[in-house]
Structures are given as C-alpha cells and as structure tokens.
Amino acid sequence: MTALATSIRARLAPPGGSREPDAWTRWWPLLAAVVIAFVTWPVGSLTPANGLDPSWRIALHMAVARGVDFGDIAFTYGPLGFLEAPVNAEAHTLVPALAWIGLLQVGLAYLVIVCARRTLTWPVAVLLAFACCRLLDEGREVLPLVAFLWAAYVVQWGVPARLGRVLLPVSGVVCGAGILIKINEGVVALALCAVAAWWLGPGRWRALGILAGSAAAAVVVLWTAFGNGVTGLPGWVVASVRIAAGYSAGLPYEAPGRGWEYALFVALVAAIAWFAWLSGEGLGRGRRIAVGLLGAILVFSLFKHGFVRHDLGHSASTFTALIAGAAAIRWTRPSGRLAGAAVCAATVVASLAVLGATGVPSALRLLDPRPNIETAWDHAALAAKPGVRARHREDAAADLRALHAIPQPVIDALRGHPVHVDPYETSIIWAYDLDWRPAPVFQDYSIYTNALDRGNADMLASADAPDRILRHGGPRIDGHSPEGEGPEQLRSMICGYVQDVAVPGWQVLRRVPWRCGPERPLASVEAVAGATVAIPPAPGPDEMVMARLDIPVSLRQRLRTALYKPHDLPEVLLNEGYAYRVPTDVARGPLLMRAPASVGWQDYAPGFSFDRLRVSYTASPLRIDFVAMRVSPAAG
C-alpha cells in the first residue's frame, strides 16, 4: 500500500518538476472534489410528483421496492435505475440513490481536477471542476463523462501497473452497474473504459477480457441480487436496445430559436480536437489515436443527447460536458497550455450562453452555489431521519391525491386488482397504493417501434395481463395521440377490455375474454404524401376500420436517423380536423380510423368515424392497407 500511495502521489505531482507538501499533494484534489460536490449538489426536489418524468422516476423506485421483475419491463433504465433518479418514493431506495449521485459528483470533480492539474494551474483546475459540476443537470449522463476522464488520464499519462491491475476489474464492475442503471450510458462508459484497458496491465487483449468479464459478471450478479429472474435478462436487453435505438426516430424535436447551437458545438469540438492534436505530439501515434477515439465516442454520445431532442434541458448538459472534455486534454508547452486554458474558458462561456446568461449578473446567478448548498443540507437531513422521510412520503401522497382528485368510484373499481396506467401517470399507482402490473413499455410515448408496440399488445392479450387499466386524459408529447402511440396496444385494449367506470378525464377498463374477430382486408391504396385518400366505410355496424401505413425509408434516411434524427415524423390527418404525429415504424399500425359504438368507451362515444385520410411529411409513394375487425358489444 505504501508503494501504491507513493505512485499515486508521483502521478499527482504538478508539472514542471515542482513539489508540494506530501499531505497536500496526496489529499487536496479529493478534499476539493468533496467540497465541490457539496456546493454544487445536482439533485433538485425529492418530492414525488405527477407528470411524465416524475412518474417514471417513481416507477423505478416502486419496481425495486415491490419486486417487479425487470424482465417484464421495456425501459432503458434497469433495476439499478432508481440510483440515477433520487426521489423519496420508497423507504429503502432514497439513501442509496443519494449516495450514488454523491459518488458521481465527487468522481467528476476529482477527475477534472486531476486531469486539468497536470497541465494547467491548480486554481484553473478547481474552477473548471466547479463550473462543470455546477452547470451539469441533476447528475444524469455523468457516468460516461467520468469514464471519459478516467480513460483520458490512463491513455495520456498512464498509471502504475499495480494500480491498473486493481482498477481494471473495478472499472468493469462500475460499467456493469451502469448498464443496469441505464443501458446506453453503461455501454458508452464500457466502450470508453475499453480504450483505457488497452493501455493497462496485464496485457492488451487480456485486459480487455478482464474488463468485459467483470462487467458481464456484475450485470448478472446485480440483476439476480435485485430479485430478477436470470432468464429475463436477455429480453430486457433486447427491449432496452430497441428503445435506445428507436429514440431518435420516435422523439425528434427542435426548439425554436436554438439553431445557432449547432455551429457553436461544432466550433468548440473542432477547437478542442485541433489543439489537442497539436499538443499530443509527445504521446506517440498509438496514444494519440486512442485519445481521438475517446473523443469521438464522447462527442457522438453528447451530440445525440443534446440534439435529438434539441431543447434547453438536453443541449445545456451537452455543452457543459465539453468543459470536462477540454479539461481532460494533455496540453503541452507554454503555447499549448495557453491554448488549452482559452479553450476551457470558451467551453464555460458557451455553457453559460446556452443556459441563457446574457450578462454578468445572469452568469453569477447560474454559478451561485448557495441554492445548491441549502438543498444539500436539506437532503442530508432527510436521508439521516427515516421518520422524517416517512412523513414526507405521506404528505407527498396526500398532495398527489388532492391534485389528481380522482372520484372514489374510479378508485373503488381499481382496488384489489392489478392495474396498468395509460398513457403515463404512474404517480397515481404510488399515491393511491394500488397493485401495479405495467405493460412492458409503461409510458406510451416510448413506444418508438412496431416491435415495442407488439410487445405491449401481446402482454395485454396474455394470461398475465392486468385486470384493470386506468386511462387518463392530459397532454400528449410532441403532437402524439392515443391512436398513434401504440396502435397495436390500443387494439388489444379495445378487444380485451370493456369500460367499467367512466367520468370526465378518467376511465377504468375491465378485462374480459377477447371480443374481436379476425382482421380482414378492405382495400389497398398507393398514395403520394400529402394526397387525400378515401377511408372505406365499415362493412357492418360493429366493425372498426384501421389503416396500416407502409412508408418507404431509404438507406440514406436510415443512416441519418441512426446518426442524428429524421427530418420530421409522419403526420396523420383525418377529415382535415384531427391530426397527430406518429413514428414511421409505428405507423404500420393498425391506426384506428373508425370506431363502432360496440367499443363502448367514453372516448369514442361522441363519434370516431372519419372518411378522409392524408399522410404528410413522409416519402412517396406509400402504401395504405385498410383492414376491418368486428368488435362484440360489451357484456354486463
């Protein structure tokens, strides 16, 4: 241990051969990182709330506390996902989540300091760590950034062989845990650590094997340790990959007035890459290529994070992450260090600009640590007192019940039955302490592909389907609609459930034997995008009419979507009055065009029968297959 400590101290010695006192050199970066983590505490409210994002955060904690098998869930977050979404929803999940966020924040600050201190002055390193941690949003997407800083340090400066042999499997275990927190973050972190592993002992290919083996072992052990059946792991991985891969195609968005951020991002990345290449002349060709590969992995993941859904919440964290990217570079020679300091300063200024700082007062407010310090104290006090946490949960549940104000007949119809909530408000399950049995994709906006839609539809038609489904009104994301968010799922609900209780804004569906006949073709039409097509009439009074859209997608469009996002989503317009957007793959349908009275749902009681269809913002020609299906009237 003495030799190991000596090696670490030598690695942390400042450039230029000067030495600081041993104790200060040994401990000050870690102490500074702990202080920075506290004064930049990234977590906001811990109170369970309603809405899209608060509901899935509550769901992650409920799933762990109530023993829901993640093999039955399709989500990029896994059984450890609650660690990245701290909320006081269950008795034993909040403290581990706060501890994980704290470790990430300390690790981020520490690695920024250690990397930047090698070539820049220690005040600059501390300021960069503070700015990065203060401006980054709520600790999410931090694990890949920590992995990048660690890998960049290993490649550019190296670590003692003994330390490398210890940290290699540790890196694998952390990446394995990261995969079970959020699969795309864990995979990016693993790819970054794989580049670092190539330069660690005990050998290149052997090191990669140790990293991969320790990551795989961590995934299996942690998966089963949290009560999930090992046979469900492959299914969760496949479904999670489908969601991660379908995200670009399913949720593209451009906030107005933010187009200038593309040029700023490209300029910053180009500046960092150019000066980093010039400063890396002393590394050797292999290490310079490795640094370039690390940068490419990080930049691609940041670009996807910030610009697929291009709004303030996503792009701001992308620009803030570039602060850490610039701080990690080995700036050499006085001119290179000057350029490095300038580039690092530019990333801070760019982050402030993206966040809306238009002047010095605004910038100072963004960097003011006082609100974070107050929040950190409050969270520490809450974590330390189980009784206070319990009262906090009780008050939050009461507030949610008052907010939702669900009529008692609706709740009575749900009590004692497994319940799925459609389209997303899982907070209701928690607030009313209902028995939760979700569909695999338990928030409809995440049904990005036809395969995910079929997975939900098959579950709702199976013996494991919930006895009740609570449907609620409320805003849909990005112009979606109930008919376009999971059309196969909607058909399974129509065919396998009848309306039990209905009041304005709320509907309880009760499971019944399948009440639909086979799907029958009506007509097939080839149409040009934007042209109006006649919808065939229903063959009988109890027949619903649906449409399946076969939209051509070129190789160029597929590549654009995979690397970036599509130009737009197809828009379905019915009778010039009812329009919604739908992901191209989900448009295979069947999209509901006509609903008969036999459906018996309040949503369609006023009449849901259209005779004209127009599909826009898509390639041409597209094929539209109209089909019919008989729906028996609700019994009892």
C-alpha positions in Angstrom: 0.0 0.0 0.0 2.9 2.3 0.7 4.4 1.8 -2.7 0.9 2.3 -4.3 0.4 5.6 -2.4 3.9 6.8 -3.5 3.0 6.0 -7.1 -0.3 8.0 -6.8 1.5 10.9 -5.2 4.0 10.9 -8.0 1.3 10.9 -10.6 -0.5 13.8 -9.0 2.7 15.9 -8.7 2.3 19.3 -10.6 4.0 19.8 -13.9 7.4 21.4 -14.2 9.1 19.4 -11.5 7.9 21.4 -8.5 6.6 19.6 -5.5 4.1 20.5 -2.9 4.0 19.1 0.6 3.2 15.3 0.5 0.0 15.5 2.5 -1.4 18.4 0.4 -0.4 16.7 -2.8 -1.9 13.4 -1.7 -5.3 14.7 -0.3 -6.1 18.1 -1.7 -7.7 17.0 -5.0 -10.0 14.6 -3.2 -10.9 17.1 -0.5 -11.5 19.8 -3.1 -13.7 17.4 -5.0 -15.8 16.6 -1.9 -16.3 20.3 -1.2 -17.2 21.0 -4.9 -19.7 18.1 -4.9 -21.4 19.5 -1.8 -21.6 23.1 -3.0 -22.8 22.0 -6.5 -25.2 19.4 -5.3 -27.1 18.4 -8.5 -30.4 17.0 -7.2 -33.5 19.1 -7.1 -36.7 18.2 -5.3 -37.0 14.7 -3.8 -40.8 15.0 -3.5 -42.8 12.5 -5.6 -44.8 14.5 -8.2 -47.1 14.0 -11.1 -46.2 14.3 -14.8 -44.2 12.5 -17.4 -40.7 12.4 -15.9 -41.7 12.4 -12.2 -43.9 9.3 -13.0 -41.1 7.2 -14.4 -38.8 8.2 -11.6 -41.4 7.0 -9.1 -41.9 3.8 -11.2 -38.2 2.9 -10.9 -38.4 3.0 -7.1 -41.7 1.2 -7.0 -40.4 -1.6 -9.2 -37.5 -2.3 -6.9 -39.5 -2.0 -3.7 -42.4 -4.1 -4.9 -40.4 -6.8 -6.6 -41.4 -6.1 -10.2 -39.2 -8.2 -12.5 -37.4 -6.0 -15.0 -37.5 -8.9 -17.4 -41.1 -7.8 -17.9 -40.3 -4.2 -18.4 -39.0 -2.5 -21.6 -37.1 0.6 -20.5 -33.5 1.9 -20.9 -33.3 2.1 -17.1 -32.8 -1.2 -15.4 -33.2 -2.5 -11.8 -30.5 0.0 -10.6 -32.1 2.9 -12.5 -33.5 4.3 -9.3 -29.9 5.3 -8.3 -29.9 7.9 -11.0 -33.4 9.2 -10.2 -33.5 10.1 -6.5 -37.0 10.6 -5.1 -38.4 9.8 -1.7 -41.0 7.3 -3.0 -40.0 4.2 -1.1 -38.5 3.5 2.4 -35.1 2.0 1.4 -34.3 3.4 -2.1 -33.6 7.1 -1.5 -30.4 6.9 0.6 -28.6 4.6 -2.0 -29.7 6.9 -4.8 -28.3 10.0 -3.0 -25.1 8.1 -2.2 -24.7 7.2 -5.9 -25.2 10.7 -7.1 -22.8 12.0 -4.5 -20.1 9.5 -5.6 -20.6 10.5 -9.2 -20.3 14.2 -8.4 -17.2 13.7 -6.3 -15.7 11.5 -9.0 -16.4 14.0 -11.7 -14.9 16.9 -9.7 -11.9 14.8 -8.7 -11.1 13.7 -12.2 -11.5 17.1 -13.7 -9.1 18.5 -11.1 -6.6 15.6 -11.6 -6.6 15.9 -15.3 -6.5 19.7 -15.6 -3.9 20.0 -12.9 -1.4 18.0 -14.9 -1.0 20.8 -17.5 -2.9 23.8 -16.1 -2.6 25.6 -12.7 -4.5 24.2 -9.7 -6.8 27.3 -9.4 -7.8 26.8 -13.0 -8.4 23.1 -12.4 -10.6 23.8 -9.4 -12.6 26.4 -11.2 -13.2 24.1 -14.2 -14.4 21.3 -11.8 -16.7 23.8 -10.1 -18.2 25.1 -13.3 -18.7 21.7 -14.8 -20.4 20.2 -11.7 -22.5 23.4 -11.1 -23.9 23.6 -14.6 -24.4 19.9 -15.3 -28.1 18.8 -14.9 -29.1 16.6 -12.0 -26.3 14.0 -12.2 -27.7 12.3 -15.3 -25.4 11.2 -18.1 -22.5 11.7 -15.7 -21.1 8.1 -15.7 -19.9 8.3 -19.3 -18.2 11.6 -18.6 -16.4 10.1 -15.6 -15.4 7.1 -17.7 -14.1 9.5 -20.4 -12.0 11.5 -17.9 -10.6 8.3 -16.4 -9.8 6.8 -19.8 -8.2 10.0 -21.0 -5.9 10.1 -17.9 -4.9 6.5 -18.4 -4.1 7.0 -22.1 -2.2 10.3 -21.8 -0.4 9.9 -18.5 -0.6 6.2 -17.6 -1.0 4.7 -14.2 1.3 2.4 -12.2 0.9 -1.3 -13.2 -0.2 -2.3 -9.8 -2.9 0.4 -9.7 -4.0 -0.6 -13.2 -4.5 -4.2 -12.2 -6.8 -3.2 -9.4 -8.8 -0.5 -11.3 -9.3 -2.6 -14.4 -11.9 -5.0 -12.9 -13.3 -2.2 -10.8 -13.9 -0.3 -14.0 -15.7 -3.3 -15.4 -17.9 -3.7 -12.3 -18.8 0.0 -12.4 -19.7 -0.2 -16.1 -21.8 -3.3 -15.4 -23.7 -1.5 -12.7 -24.0 1.4 -15.2 -25.7 -0.9 -17.7 -28.3 -1.8 -15.2 -28.8 1.8 -14.3 -29.3 3.0 -17.9 -28.2 0.7 -20.7 -27.0 3.3 -23.1 -25.0 5.2 -20.5 -23.4 1.9 -19.3 -22.5 0.8 -22.8 -20.8 4.2 -23.6 -18.9 4.0 -20.4 -17.8 0.5 -21.1 -16.6 1.5 -24.6 -14.5 4.3 -23.1 -13.1 2.1 -20.5 -12.2 -0.5 -23.1 -9.9 2.1 -24.8 -8.3 2.7 -21.4 -7.9 -1.0 -20.8 -5.8 -1.4 -23.9 -3.1 0.7 -22.1 -3.4 -1.0 -18.7 -1.7 -4.2 -17.5 -1.7 -7.2 -17.6 -1.8 -7.1 -21.4 -3.9 -5.6 -24.1 -6.2 -8.4 -25.1 -6.1 -10.0 -21.7 -7.0 -6.6 -20.1 -10.0 -6.3 -22.5 -11.1 -9.7 -21.4 -10.9 -8.9 -17.7 -12.9 -5.7 -18.3 -15.6 -7.4 -20.3 -15.7 -10.4 -17.9 -16.0 -8.2 -14.8 -18.7 -6.1 -16.5 -20.7 -9.2 -17.5 -20.4 -10.8 -14.1 -21.5 -7.5 -12.4 -24.6 -7.4 -14.7 -25.6 -11.0 -13.9 -24.9 -10.8 -10.2 -26.6 -7.4 -9.7 -29.6 -8.4 -11.9 -30.3 -11.5 -9.8 -29.4 -9.8 -6.5 -32.3 -7.4 -7.1 -34.8 -10.3 -7.5 -35.0 -10.5 -11.3 -35.1 -13.9 -13.0 -31.9 -14.5 -15.0 -33.9 -15.7 -18.0 -35.5 -12.3 -18.2 -32.2 -10.5 -18.7 -31.8 -11.1 -22.5 -35.4 -9.9 -23.0 -34.7 -6.7 -21.1 -31.5 -6.1 -23.0 -33.3 -6.5 -26.4 -36.2 -4.3 -25.4 -33.9 -1.6 -23.9 -31.8 -1.6 -27.1 -35.0 -1.2 -29.1 -36.0 1.8 -27.1 -32.5 3.3 -27.2 -32.2 2.7 -30.9 -35.8 4.0 -31.6 -35.4 7.1 -29.6 -34.0 9.2 -32.5 -36.8 8.0 -34.8 -39.5 8.4 -32.2 -38.8 11.7 -30.4 -37.1 14.2 -32.7 -37.6 17.7 -31.6 -36.2 21.2 -32.4 -37.0 24.0 -30.0 -37.4 27.3 -31.8 -34.5 29.7 -31.8 -31.8 27.3 -30.9 -30.3 26.6 -34.3 -27.2 28.6 -33.5 -26.1 25.9 -31.0 -25.1 23.6 -33.9 -22.4 25.9 -35.1 -21.3 26.6 -31.6 -21.0 22.9 -30.8 -19.0 22.2 -34.0 -16.7 25.1 -33.4 -15.9 24.1 -29.8 -15.4 20.4 -30.7 -13.1 21.4 -33.6 -11.1 23.8 -31.4 -10.6 21.1 -28.7 -9.7 18.5 -31.3 -7.3 20.7 -33.2 -5.3 22.0 -30.2 -5.4 18.6 -28.6 -3.8 17.0 -31.7 -1.1 19.6 -31.7 -0.4 19.2 -28.0 -0.3 15.4 -28.3 2.8 15.2 -30.4 4.8 13.7 -27.5 2.3 10.9 -26.8 3.2 8.6 -29.7 0.9 7.6 -32.6 -1.0 4.9 -30.8 -1.9 7.0 -27.8 -2.9 9.9 -30.0 -5.2 7.7 -31.9 -6.6 6.4 -28.6 -7.3 9.9 -27.4 -9.0 10.7 -30.7 -11.2 7.6 -30.4 -12.2 8.6 -26.8 -13.1 12.0 -28.1 -15.2 10.6 -31.0 -17.1 8.3 -28.6 -17.8 11.1 -26.2 -18.7 13.7 -28.9 -21.1 11.3 -30.6 -22.9 10.5 -27.4 -23.1 14.1 -26.4 -24.4 15.1 -29.8 -27.2 12.5 -29.7 -28.0 13.6 -26.1 -28.2 17.3 -26.9 -29.6 17.5 -30.4 -32.1 14.6 -31.0 -34.4 16.4 -28.6 -32.9 19.8 -29.1 -34.2 21.9 -26.2 -32.6 23.7 -23.3 -32.7 20.7 -20.9 -30.7 18.5 -23.3 -28.3 20.9 -25.1 -27.2 22.7 -21.9 -25.8 19.5 -20.3 -24.1 18.6 -23.6 -22.2 21.9 -23.7 -21.4 21.6 -20.0 -19.9 18.2 -20.6 -17.5 19.8 -23.1 -15.9 21.6 -20.1 -14.8 18.3 -18.8 -13.7 17.2 -22.3 -11.4 20.2 -22.6 -10.1 19.8 -19.1 -9.1 16.2 -19.8 -6.7 17.1 -22.6 -2.9 17.0 -22.1 -1.9 20.5 -23.1 1.9 20.7 -23.6 4.3 23.5 -24.0 3.5 27.1 -22.8 1.7 27.9 -26.0 -0.3 24.7 -25.8 -1.3 25.4 -22.1 -2.3 28.9 -23.1 -4.5 27.5 -25.9 -5.9 24.9 -23.5 -6.8 27.5 -20.9 -8.5 29.5 -23.7 -10.5 26.5 -25.0 -11.5 25.6 -21.4 -12.7 29.1 -20.8 -14.6 29.1 -24.1 -16.5 25.9 -23.1 -17.6 27.6 -19.8 -18.7 30.7 -21.6 -20.6 28.6 -24.2 -22.4 26.7 -21.5 -23.4 29.9 -19.8 -24.6 31.3 -23.1 -26.7 28.2 -23.9 -28.2 28.3 -20.4 -29.4 31.8 -21.1 -26.8 34.0 -19.5 -26.9 37.3 -21.3 -24.7 39.3 -18.9 -22.6 39.2 -15.8 -25.5 39.2 -13.3 -27.1 36.2 -15.1 -23.9 34.3 -15.2 -23.3 34.9 -11.5 -26.8 33.6 -10.7 -26.1 30.5 -12.7 -22.8 29.9 -10.8 -24.1 30.9 -7.4 -23.7 27.8 -5.1 -26.0 29.0 -2.3 -29.2 27.3 -3.5 -27.3 24.0 -4.0 -25.8 24.2 -0.5 -29.2 24.7 1.1 -30.6 21.8 -0.9 -27.6 19.6 0.0 -28.2 20.3 3.7 -31.9 19.5 3.4 -31.3 16.3 1.5 -28.7 15.2 4.0 -31.1 15.8 6.9 -33.8 13.9 5.1 -31.5 10.9 4.4 -30.5 10.8 8.1 -34.0 10.6 9.5 -36.2 7.7 8.5 -39.2 9.1 10.4 -39.0 12.4 8.6 -38.7 10.6 5.3 -41.9 8.6 6.1 -43.8 11.7 6.9 -42.5 13.4 3.8 -43.8 10.5 1.7 -47.2 10.6 3.4 -47.5 14.3 2.8 -46.5 13.9 -0.9 -49.0 11.1 -1.4 -51.8 13.2 0.1 -50.8 16.2 -2.1 -50.9 14.0 -5.2 -54.3 12.6 -4.3 -55.6 16.1 -3.8 -54.1 17.1 -7.1 -55.5 14.2 -9.2 -58.8 14.4 -7.3 -59.9 11.0 -8.8 -63.5 10.3 -7.9 -64.0 7.5 -5.4 -65.9 5.2 -7.7 -62.9 5.1 -10.0 -60.5 4.1 -7.1 -63.0 1.5 -5.8 -63.0 -0.1 -9.3 -59.2 -0.4 -9.1 -58.7 -1.6 -5.5 -57.8 -5.3 -5.2 -56.9 -5.7 -8.9 -53.6 -5.5 -10.7 -53.6 -2.2 -12.6 -51.8 -0.6 -15.6 -52.0 3.1 -16.1 -52.3 4.5 -19.6 -50.7 6.6 -21.0 -48.0 7.5 -18.4 -49.2 8.8 -15.0 -47.6 6.1 -12.8 -47.7 8.5 -9.9 -51.3 7.5 -9.4 -50.3 3.9 -8.5 -48.0 5.2 -5.9 -50.2 7.9 -4.4 -53.2 5.6 -4.0 -51.1 2.5 -3.2 -52.6 0.4 -6.0 -51.3 -3.0 -7.2 -49.1 -2.2 -10.2 -48.8 -4.6 -13.2 -47.5 -2.5 -16.0 -47.3 -3.2 -19.7 -43.6 -3.6 -20.8 -43.4 0.0 -22.1 -45.3 1.6 -19.3 -45.3 5.1 -20.8 -46.8 5.2 -24.2 -44.6 8.0 -25.7 -41.7 5.5 -25.5 -43.3 3.1 -28.0 -41.0 4.1 -30.8 -41.1 0.9 -32.9 -43.6 -1.6 -34.1 -41.8 -4.4 -32.1 -42.3 -2.4 -28.9 -45.9 -1.9 -29.8 -46.4 -5.6 -30.4 -44.7 -6.4 -27.1 -47.3 -4.3 -25.2 -50.2 -5.6 -27.3 -49.1 -9.3 -26.7 -48.8 -8.7 -22.9 -52.3 -7.1 -22.7 -53.7 -10.1 -24.6 -51.9 -12.7 -22.4 -52.8 -14.5 -19.2 -50.5 -12.1 -17.4 -52.5 -9.0 -18.4 -53.6 -6.7 -15.6 -57.3 -7.0 -14.5 -57.8 -3.2 -14.8 -56.4 -0.4 -16.9 -56.8 3.2 -15.7 -56.8 5.6 -18.6 -56.5 9.3 -18.0 -56.6 12.5 -20.0 -53.8 15.0 -20.2 -51.3 16.4 -22.7 -49.5 14.1 -25.1 -45.9 14.7 -26.1 -45.0 16.3 -29.4 -48.4 16.1 -31.0 -49.0 12.4 -30.4 -52.4 10.9 -29.9 -53.9 7.8 -28.3 -54.4 6.3 -31.7 -50.8 6.9 -32.8 -49.0 6.0 -29.5 -49.1 2.2 -29.7 -51.8 1.4 -32.1 -51.5 -2.4 -31.7 -51.6 -1.9 -27.9 -54.8 0.2 -28.4 -56.4 -2.6 -30.4 -55.5 -5.1 -27.6 -57.2 -2.8 -25.1 -60.3 -2.5 -27.2 -60.5 -6.2 -27.8 -59.6 -7.4 -24.3 -61.2 -4.8 -22.1 -64.5 -3.1 -21.6 -65.3 0.1 -19.9 -66.2 -0.4 -16.3 -66.3 3.1 -14.8 -66.0 6.4 -16.7 -66.1 10.0 -15.5 -64.7 13.1 -17.3 -60.9 12.6 -17.6 -60.8 9.1 -16.1 -61.8 5.7 -17.4 -61.4 2.2 -15.8 -61.2 -0.7 -18.2 -62.1 -4.2 -17.0 -60.5 -7.3 -18.6 -62.9 -9.6 -20.5 -62.5 -12.5 -22.8 -61.2 -11.5 -26.3 -64.2 -9.9 -28.1 -62.8 -9.2 -31.5 -63.0 -11.2 -34.7 -60.1 -11.7 -37.1 -58.6 -8.9 -39.1 -59.9 -8.7 -42.7 -58.5 -6.7 -45.6 -60.7 -4.0 -47.1 -58.6 -2.1 -49.6 -55.1 -1.3 -50.5 -54.1 2.1 -51.9 -50.8 3.6 -53.2 -50.7 7.3 -52.4 -48.5 10.3 -52.7 -47.5 12.0 -49.4 -49.9 14.9 -48.8 -52.7 13.5 -51.0 -56.1 12.8 -49.6 -57.3 9.2 -49.6 -60.8 7.9 -49.0 -61.3 5.7 -46.0 -63.6 2.7 -46.8 -66.8 2.5 -44.9 -67.2 -0.1 -42.2 -68.7 -3.4 -43.6 -71.0 -3.6 -40.6 -72.3 -1.6 -37.6 -69.9 -3.4 -35.1 -66.8 -3.2 -37.4 -63.9 -0.9 -36.7 -61.7 0.2 -39.6 -58.0 0.6 -39.3 -55.1 1.5 -41.6 -51.6 0.1 -41.9 -49.1 2.5 -43.5 -46.1 1.1 -45.4 -43.8 4.1 -45.6 -40.7 3.8 -47.7 -37.4 4.5 -45.9 -34.2 4.8 -47.9 -30.8 3.7 -46.7 -29.8 7.4 -46.5 -32.8 8.1 -44.3 -32.0 5.2 -42.1 -28.4 6.4 -41.7 -29.5 9.9 -40.9 -31.9 8.7 -38.3 -29.3 6.4 -36.7 -26.6 9.1 -36.6 -28.8 12.0 -35.9 -32.6 12.1 -36.4 -35.2 12.2 -39.2 -36.3 15.5 -40.8 -39.7 15.0 -39.2 -42.3 12.5 -38.2 -45.2 11.5 -40.5 -48.4 13.4 -39.8 -51.7 11.6 -40.0 -54.6 14.0 -40.7 -58.2 12.7 -40.5 -61.0 14.8 -42.1 -58.9 18.0 -42.1 -59.5 18.3 -38.3 -57.8 15.5 -36.3 -54.1 15.4 -36.7 -51.3 13.6 -34.9 -47.7 12.6 -35.5 -46.5 9.0 -35.4 -43.1 7.4 -35.7 -42.5 5.8 -39.1 -42.2 2.3 -37.8 -45.2 2.6 -35.5 -47.3 3.8 -38.5 -47.5 0.1 -39.6 -50.5 0.3 -37.3 -53.2 -0.6 -37.3 -54.2 3.0 -36.9 -57.8 3.4 -35.9 -59.9 5.2 -38.5 -63.5 4.3 -37.4 -64.6 3.1 -34.0 -68.1 1.5 -33.8 -70.5 2.0 -30.9 -69.8 -1.6 -29.8 -66.4 -0.4 -28.4 -68.3 1.2 -25.6 -65.7 3.6 -24.5 -66.4 7.2 -23.5 -63.6 8.4 -25.7 -65.4 7.2 -28.8 -69.0 7.7 -27.7 -69.2 11.2 -29.3 -68.3 9.5 -32.6 -65.0 8.5 -34.0 -65.6 7.8 -37.7 -63.6 9.5 -40.5 -63.8 9.2 -44.2 -60.7 11.0 -45.4 -57.0 10.4 -44.6 -53.9 12.4 -45.5 -50.4 11.4 -44.6 -47.8 14.2 -44.8 -44.1 14.7 -44.1 -43.0 11.4 -45.4 -41.5 9.8 -48.5 -43.6 8.8 -51.5 -45.2 6.7 -52.7 -46.6 5.0 -49.6 -49.0 2.1 -49.4 -52.1 2.2 -47.2 -53.8 -1.1 -46.3 -57.2 -0.7 -44.8 -58.5 -3.5 -42.6 -61.7 -4.2 -40.6 -62.3 -6.1 -37.4 -65.6 -6.9 -35.7 -65.9 -5.8 -32.0 -68.6 -7.5 -30.0 -70.6 -5.2 -27.7 -69.6 -5.0 -24.1 -71.4 -7.6 -22.0 -72.5 -7.0 -18.4 
